[in-house]
Amino acid sequence: MPSPRTPSVSTFRLTDDKAGPYGIAAGPDGALWLTLVHRGSVARLALDGAFEEYALDAADCRPTVVAAGPDGALWFTRYQDHRIGRVTTDGEVTSFPLPAADGGPYGITAGPDGALWFTETTGDRIGRITPDGEVTEFALPVAGGFPSAITTGPDGALWFTLNGANAIGRITVDGDTAVHPLPTEAAGPVGIAADGRAVWFAEILAGQIGRILPDGRVTEFPLPDRSAKPHAVVAAADGECWFTEWGTGRVGRITETGEITEHALPDPSSEPHGITLGPDGALWTALETGGVARVERLP
């Protein structure tokens, strides 16, 4: 039998090592969009390598997670100054303040209702913002839950990680919430993403990848290296999930049955953060050291 082909891995240096690329998302324009958390800007990376950076109105606003919106723009959280940002594919930037200055917005995703949904880590709330900037907030039933990443689930609800409560949360578009505790104590759930059947999440403190069904049943899969610090996840329609390993400088893949493969990035100290499926079918991840990595996705 021929041995499995190893995917090609490429890295591209975009900025200095203090810019802090963090969030990454595929845009409707066929490019990758990133947040530069330490420089207070967002950036566009074309597949041919063309790179454009757009400064925000506050250098210390800490743009964090970015997602494609239903209006053809990219939306992102501004953790430090409690705002939600929006950038068009032409680079026009606007932002919307949250009602209270204690939210700490972090995760953001396009919802099933034509709005963007986001987490408020320090405010213990889930927020909703329409494309014209109207904000609604929903208080969570747990204090100190530190809601982190968020995704639209296969059941039409929003699912999110509760890092401080060691649980996975679910909220309907009407604001009804449920909390599902994790089997592993102090697992530290962070990244979350959904395929057509279930929701995947990363347990950064336990070194595991979790999977939860719409009925709340949880399965956890330990990584070969429990100190890998899995951080962000992206799910594919065929049921596989890809994730970043913050602690080891790798990108991993897991199947529905728990089969795990890992691919080392050239620099083991690169600290991969956000990850997305690119318009070219490859996996792209933002690197703390000032670049992005591209990992070929094999069939």
C-alpha positions in Angstrom: 0.0 0.0 0.0 1.4 3.5 -0.8 2.1 5.6 2.2 -0.3 8.6 2.9 0.9 11.8 1.3 2.0 14.5 3.7 0.3 17.9 3.1 2.4 20.8 2.1 2.8 23.5 4.7 3.8 27.1 3.9 4.2 30.2 6.0 4.1 33.8 5.0 5.5 36.6 7.0 3.2 39.7 6.8 4.3 42.1 9.5 6.8 42.5 12.3 6.7 40.1 15.2 4.8 42.6 17.5 1.7 43.0 15.3 0.0 39.9 16.7 -2.1 38.4 14.0 -5.0 36.7 15.8 -8.3 36.2 14.1 -8.6 35.0 10.5 -11.6 34.5 8.2 -12.3 33.9 4.5 -14.0 36.9 3.0 -16.6 37.0 0.2 -14.0 38.6 -2.0 -11.8 35.5 -2.2 -9.2 36.8 0.2 -8.3 36.1 3.9 -9.0 38.8 6.5 -7.1 39.1 9.7 -7.1 41.1 12.9 -3.7 42.5 14.1 -4.4 42.6 17.8 -1.3 44.5 19.0 -1.4 47.1 16.2 -5.0 48.0 16.3 -5.8 47.2 12.6 -7.4 44.7 10.3 -5.8 43.3 7.2 -6.6 41.7 3.9 -4.4 39.0 2.4 -5.0 37.9 -1.2 -4.1 34.4 -2.4 -1.4 35.9 -4.6 0.2 37.4 -1.6 -1.0 41.0 -1.9 -1.3 42.4 1.6 -3.3 45.5 2.7 -3.6 46.9 6.3 -6.4 49.2 7.6 -5.8 51.1 10.8 -8.6 51.4 13.2 -9.5 54.6 15.1 -7.9 53.4 18.4 -4.5 51.7 18.3 -5.2 49.9 21.6 -8.7 48.6 20.9 -7.4 45.0 20.5 -9.3 43.7 17.5 -9.7 40.0 18.1 -12.0 37.6 16.2 -13.3 38.3 12.7 -16.1 36.7 10.7 -17.8 37.2 7.4 -21.2 38.9 7.8 -24.5 38.5 5.8 -24.0 42.0 4.3 -20.8 41.2 2.4 -18.6 42.9 5.0 -16.2 41.5 7.6 -17.2 42.0 11.3 -14.8 41.8 14.2 -14.8 42.3 18.0 -12.8 45.1 19.7 -12.0 43.6 23.1 -10.4 46.5 24.8 -12.9 49.3 24.0 -16.1 47.2 24.0 -17.1 47.8 20.4 -18.0 45.7 17.3 -16.2 46.7 14.2 -17.1 46.3 10.5 -14.9 46.6 7.4 -16.0 46.4 3.8 -13.9 44.6 1.2 -12.9 48.0 0.0 -11.4 48.8 3.4 -14.0 51.2 4.8 -14.1 50.8 8.6 -16.9 51.6 11.0 -17.6 50.5 14.6 -20.5 50.3 17.0 -20.3 50.8 20.8 -21.9 48.3 23.1 -24.5 49.6 25.6 -22.1 49.0 28.6 -18.4 49.4 28.9 -17.8 46.1 30.7 -18.4 43.6 27.9 -15.1 42.5 26.6 -16.4 41.2 23.3 -14.4 38.3 21.9 -16.0 35.7 19.6 -18.3 36.6 16.7 -20.2 34.7 14.1 -22.9 35.1 11.5 -26.2 33.9 12.9 -29.1 32.1 11.2 -31.3 35.2 11.4 -29.3 37.7 9.3 -27.5 39.2 12.3 -24.1 38.8 13.9 -23.8 37.2 17.3 -21.0 37.7 19.7 -19.8 36.9 23.2 -19.0 39.3 26.0 -16.4 37.6 28.1 -16.4 40.0 31.1 -20.0 41.0 30.9 -21.4 37.4 31.0 -23.6 38.2 28.0 -24.3 37.1 24.5 -24.9 39.9 22.1 -26.6 40.3 18.7 -26.0 43.1 16.2 -27.8 43.7 13.0 -26.0 44.9 9.9 -27.2 48.5 10.6 -25.7 48.4 14.1 -28.7 47.7 16.4 -27.5 45.8 19.5 -29.4 43.4 21.7 -27.8 41.7 24.7 -28.8 38.5 26.6 -27.6 37.9 30.2 -26.4 34.4 30.8 -27.5 32.3 33.8 -24.0 31.7 35.0 -21.7 34.3 36.7 -18.0 34.3 35.7 -18.7 32.0 32.8 -16.3 33.9 30.5 -18.2 33.1 27.2 -15.5 32.9 24.5 -16.0 31.6 21.0 -19.4 31.3 19.3 -20.8 29.5 16.2 -24.1 28.7 14.6 -25.0 25.1 15.2 -26.7 22.6 13.0 -30.0 23.1 15.0 -30.3 26.8 14.1 -29.2 27.9 17.6 -26.0 29.6 18.6 -23.4 27.6 20.6 -20.6 29.0 22.6 -17.8 28.0 25.0 -18.0 29.0 28.6 -14.3 29.0 29.5 -14.8 30.0 33.2 -17.8 27.7 33.8 -16.2 24.7 32.1 -19.3 24.2 29.9 -20.8 24.7 26.5 -23.7 27.1 26.1 -26.6 27.2 23.7 -28.8 30.2 23.0 -31.8 30.4 20.6 -32.4 33.4 18.4 -35.1 34.3 20.9 -32.7 34.4 23.8 -33.5 31.1 25.5 -30.3 29.6 27.0 -29.0 26.2 28.2 -25.7 25.2 29.7 -24.0 21.8 29.3 -21.2 21.0 31.8 -18.2 19.2 30.4 -17.2 15.7 31.7 -13.5 16.8 32.2 -12.9 19.2 35.1 -11.0 22.5 34.3 -11.0 21.7 30.6 -10.9 25.3 29.5 -13.1 25.3 26.4 -12.1 28.0 23.9 -12.6 27.6 20.1 -15.9 26.3 18.7 -17.2 25.5 15.3 -20.1 23.4 13.8 -20.5 21.0 10.9 -23.8 19.7 9.6 -24.4 17.3 12.5 -22.5 18.5 15.6 -20.5 21.2 17.3 -16.7 20.9 17.8 -14.7 22.7 20.5 -11.1 22.9 21.8 -10.2 22.2 25.5 -7.1 24.2 25.9 -6.3 23.2 29.5 -7.1 19.5 29.1 -5.4 19.0 25.7 -8.6 17.6 24.2 -11.0 18.2 21.3 -14.7 17.9 22.2 -17.8 17.2 20.2 -21.3 17.9 21.3 -24.6 16.9 19.7 -27.7 19.1 19.6 -29.2 17.0 22.4 -26.2 17.9 24.7 -24.3 14.6 24.5 -20.5 15.3 24.7 -17.6 13.2 23.5 -14.0 14.2 24.3 -10.9 13.1 22.4 -7.5 13.4 24.1 -4.6 14.7 21.9 -1.4 12.7 21.7 0.3 15.6 23.6 -2.0 16.7 26.4 0.1 19.9 26.7 -0.6 21.0 23.1 -3.0 23.8 24.1 -5.6 23.4 21.3 -7.1 26.8 20.7 -9.2 27.5 17.6 -11.2 25.1 15.5 -12.9 25.1 12.1 -15.3 22.3 10.9 -15.8 21.0 7.4 -19.0 19.8 5.9 -17.7 16.2 5.7 -17.5 15.9 9.5 -13.8 16.5 10.1 -12.5 19.3 12.3 -9.2 21.2 12.1 -7.6 22.9 15.1 -4.6 24.9 16.1 -2.1 23.9 18.8 -1.0 27.0 20.5 1.6 25.2 22.7 3.3 23.1 20.0 3.1 25.0 16.8 1.0 22.5 15.0 -2.2 22.2 13.1 -4.3 19.1 13.7 -7.2 17.3 12.1 -9.8 15.0 13.8 -12.5 12.9 12.3 -15.9 12.1 13.7 -14.5 8.8 15.1 -11.6 10.5 16.8 -8.8 9.7 14.4 -6.2 12.5 14.9 -3.4 13.6 12.6 -1.1 16.6 13.3 1.1 18.7 11.0 4.0 20.7 12.3 4.5 24.3 11.3 8.1 25.3 10.3 8.4 27.3 13.6 7.3 25.4 16.6 7.1 28.7 18.6 4.8 30.4 16.1 1.7 30.2 18.3 -1.1 29.6 15.8 -4.3 31.3 16.9 -7.4 31.6 14.6 -7.9 29.1 11.8 -10.2 29.1 8.7 -10.9 27.2 5.6 -9.7 29.4 2.8 -11.3 30.0 -0.6 -8.6 27.8 -2.1 -9.7 24.8 0.0 -6.6 24.9 2.2 -6.5 25.7 6.0 -5.1 29.1 6.9 -4.0 30.1 10.4 -2.8 33.3 12.0 0.5 33.2 13.7 1.5 35.3 16.8 5.0 35.7 15.3 3.7 38.0 12.5 2.5 35.8 9.7 0.1 33.2 8.5 0.5 29.5 7.6 -1.2 27.6 4.9 -1.8 23.8 5.3 -2.9 21.8 2.3 -6.1 19.9 3.0 -5.9 16.4 1.6 -8.9 14.4 0.6 
